[in-house]
């Protein structure tokens, strides 16, 4: 899965693992969402400014929104596994990426 946020031509990416997270539980989902927010700050940061620019905020919002459906799918899958009495730790990697100019 690649989440792309439009702000330029060069692309920065960061891979996020779900290892160690139980996505059948709200706490696991919150932790993964926090990882996505942190990754969006890193891949969307513009190296030429010390303060976040409006385009950077738009990039972050886009990256976070782009990851939301994947997080929901992973959580639904983990919940289905939990309901079936199976282990819920899924091995998945989210890739958060943002074009940079």
Sine and cosine of phi, psi and omega as CSV:
sin_phi,cos_phi,sin_psi,cos_psi,sin_omega,cos_omega
0.00,0.00,0.76,-0.65,0.07,-1.00
-0.86,-0.52,0.81,-0.59,0.07,-1.00
-0.97,-0.23,0.84,-0.54,-0.06,-1.00
-0.90,-0.44,0.69,-0.72,0.05,-1.00
-0.85,-0.53,0.82,-0.57,-0.13,-0.99
-0.99,0.15,0.94,-0.35,0.19,-0.98
-0.61,-0.79,0.03,1.00,0.00,-1.00
0.06,-1.00,-0.44,-0.90,-0.10,-0.99
-0.97,-0.24,-0.71,0.71,0.00,-1.00
-0.97,0.24,0.61,-0.79,-0.06,-1.00
-0.93,-0.36,0.78,-0.63,0.11,-0.99
-0.95,-0.30,0.66,-0.75,-0.01,-1.00
-0.74,-0.67,0.39,-0.92,0.11,-0.99
-0.57,-0.82,0.72,-0.70,0.01,-1.00
-1.00,-0.09,0.72,-0.70,0.03,-1.00
-0.87,-0.49,0.76,-0.65,0.01,-1.00
-0.99,-0.12,0.50,-0.86,0.11,-0.99
-0.99,-0.12,0.10,0.99,-0.03,-1.00
-0.82,0.57,0.71,-0.71,0.05,-1.00
0.99,0.13,0.00,1.00,-0.01,-1.00
-0.96,-0.27,0.70,-0.71,0.13,-0.99
-0.99,-0.14,0.99,-0.12,-0.08,-1.00
-0.98,0.19,0.05,1.00,0.13,-0.99
-0.99,0.15,-0.19,0.98,-0.02,-1.00
-0.92,-0.39,0.54,-0.84,-0.03,-1.00
-0.85,0.53,-0.61,0.79,-0.01,-1.00
-0.88,0.48,-0.68,0.73,0.03,-1.00
-0.90,0.44,-0.65,0.76,0.03,-1.00
-0.91,0.42,-0.69,0.73,0.01,-1.00
-0.87,0.49,-0.65,0.76,0.01,-1.00
-0.90,0.44,-0.71,0.71,0.02,-1.00
-0.90,0.44,-0.67,0.75,0.05,-1.00
-0.88,0.48,-0.61,0.79,0.07,-1.00
-0.90,0.43,-0.63,0.78,0.05,-1.00
-0.90,0.44,-0.63,0.78,0.03,-1.00
-0.91,0.41,-0.69,0.73,0.03,-1.00
-0.87,0.49,-0.70,0.71,0.00,-1.00
-0.90,0.44,-0.67,0.74,0.02,-1.00
-0.90,0.43,-0.61,0.79,0.01,-1.00
-0.90,0.43,-0.59,0.81,0.06,-1.00
-0.89,0.45,-0.65,0.76,-0.04,-1.00
-0.95,0.31,-0.71,0.71,-0.06,-1.00
-0.98,0.20,-0.35,0.94,-0.02,-1.00
-0.99,-0.12,-0.13,0.99,-0.05,-1.00
-0.92,0.40,0.67,-0.74,0.03,-1.00
-0.99,-0.10,0.87,-0.50,-0.11,-0.99
-0.93,0.37,-0.23,0.97,-0.08,-1.00
-1.00,0.04,-0.13,0.99,-0.03,-1.00
-0.79,-0.61,0.50,-0.87,0.04,-1.00
-1.00,0.01,-0.39,0.92,0.05,-1.00
-0.95,-0.30,0.49,-0.87,0.00,-1.00
-0.92,0.40,0.77,-0.63,0.03,-1.00
-1.00,0.04,0.35,-0.94,0.03,-1.00
-0.81,0.59,-0.64,0.77,0.03,-1.00
-0.89,0.45,-0.54,0.84,0.03,-1.00
-0.92,0.38,-0.66,0.75,0.04,-1.00
-0.90,0.43,-0.64,0.76,0.04,-1.00
-0.90,0.44,-0.65,0.76,0.03,-1.00
-0.88,0.48,-0.72,0.69,0.01,-1.00
-0.87,0.48,-0.74,0.67,0.00,-1.00
-0.85,0.52,-0.68,0.73,-0.01,-1.00
-0.91,0.42,-0.68,0.73,0.01,-1.00
-0.90,0.45,-0.69,0.72,0.00,-1.00
-0.91,0.40,-0.71,0.70,0.02,-1.00
-0.90,0.44,-0.60,0.80,0.02,-1.00
-0.92,0.39,-0.50,0.87,0.00,-1.00
-0.99,0.14,-0.37,0.93,-0.09,-1.00
-0.83,0.56,-0.72,0.70,0.00,-1.00
-0.89,0.46,-0.61,0.80,0.01,-1.00
-0.92,0.39,-0.66,0.75,0.03,-1.00
-0.89,0.46,-0.68,0.74,0.01,-1.00
-0.89,0.46,-0.68,0.73,0.03,-1.00
-0.89,0.46,-0.69,0.73,0.02,-1.00
-0.89,0.45,-0.67,0.74,0.00,-1.00
-0.90,0.43,-0.69,0.72,0.03,-1.00
-0.88,0.47,-0.67,0.75,0.01,-1.00
-0.90,0.44,-0.69,0.72,0.01,-1.00
-0.90,0.43,-0.62,0.78,0.03,-1.00
-0.91,0.41,-0.63,0.78,0.04,-1.00
-0.90,0.43,-0.65,0.76,0.06,-1.00
-0.89,0.45,-0.68,0.73,0.01,-1.00
-0.89,0.47,-0.67,0.74,0.01,-1.00
-0.89,0.45,-0.50,0.87,0.01,-1.00
-1.00,0.03,0.03,1.00,0.01,-1.00
0.97,0.25,0.37,0.93,-0.02,-1.00
-0.97,-0.23,0.31,-0.95,0.05,-1.00
-0.85,0.53,0.62,-0.78,-0.11,-0.99
-0.96,-0.27,-0.05,1.00,0.00,-1.00
-0.98,0.22,0.92,-0.40,-0.01,-1.00
-1.00,-0.08,0.62,-0.78,0.07,-1.00
-0.99,-0.12,0.98,-0.19,-0.02,-1.00
-0.63,-0.77,0.39,-0.92,0.05,-1.00
-0.78,-0.63,0.81,-0.58,0.14,-0.99
-0.99,-0.12,0.66,-0.75,0.08,-1.00
-0.92,-0.40,0.90,-0.44,0.06,-1.00
-0.99,-0.15,0.85,-0.53,-0.01,-1.00
-0.71,-0.70,0.45,-0.89,0.01,-1.00
-0.56,-0.83,0.81,-0.59,0.13,-0.99
-0.89,0.45,0.66,-0.75,0.02,-1.00
-0.83,-0.56,0.61,-0.79,0.01,-1.00
-0.97,-0.24,0.00,0.00,0.00,0.00
